[in-house]
């Protein structure tokens, strides 16, 4: 299924569900993803993806992405936004339209023509919006991405692991403000500048960068991840329809681990520096009764503890899903009282080298005393 176009809205639902699963708590709202994809499908557009081999090696590929915190706005923040004229009725773009405008703006600034699009990461909104933008522009979307999951920082992507240029970047926030980052001294500074643009806009800014020829994309992308999202989403749905356990089914499909099951008993979060930070505490049920599990997130889930002992960490994936339906739950939507299961998935091979580990391990996030141990080497995985 290297080349694929959605045939109905059920398939779109399946895809967004699977992308939300790999979003590991981040990657944007699945509601936004569905609202981006379904209108393009209803217009009769060819909405889907193609194999990278269908595109000439010299053709330019752009990578669009949303930059900014996914934290909800408090009433106090909304009041502050209003002093700058940032009120809901004055929003100029939805996410997909912002991405389209960012791509067009990058073309205008660079005087170069884009021939294809590739998503930055996997997530309920961010992947779907990239596919939708490609359909809107009449461009192919490549079956793959640059992270194989969702990540909070641009330097945590495969082009950065492989030393590919990120700049120039065009940025268009959802209110209509445009900026252009011509060059930066490092990936970290590109992240910082881009994130502060989103902070100024009190929310996500649509950005476009990594303008690379196909031959260079082939050197660093993670292939076939879009079809993988579709397969995960359809597996969860079909299990529900047949009365089977979706958690067991998706575990088998991905050779994954059921790390924990229980009730969300505490949620702590804050919006800081353009990121959504926090910790979820889960009190065990079923075979995990008598135990506690914690997950620390920076937009996405990155570090876990079982009974206060460090457990699975990034770059391996920690995915929180509804314990009955198997529906993946983004971190902003998780609330106390939710019954959840935590699924552990092995990191993509592109992040199982020294550089890949260094940019996603606990020490990168300030947890210097926690060492990343590959999920398959942990001996205390209890199922």
Secondary structure by P-SEA (a helix, b strand, c coil): ccbbbbccaaaaaaaaaaaaaacccccccaaaaaaacaaaaaacccccccccccccccbbbbbbbbbcccccccaaaaaaaaaaccccccccccaaaaaaaaaaaaaaaacccccccccccccccaaaaaaaaaaaacccccccccccbbbcccccccccccccccccbbbbcccbbbbbbcccccaaaaaaaaaaaaaaaccbbbbbcccccaaaaaaccccaaaaaaaaaaaaaaaaaaacccaaaaaaaaacccccccccccccccccccccccbbbbbbbccccccbbbbbbbcccccbbbccccccccccbbbbbcccccccccccccccccccbbbbbbbcccccccaaaaaacccccccccccccccccccccccc
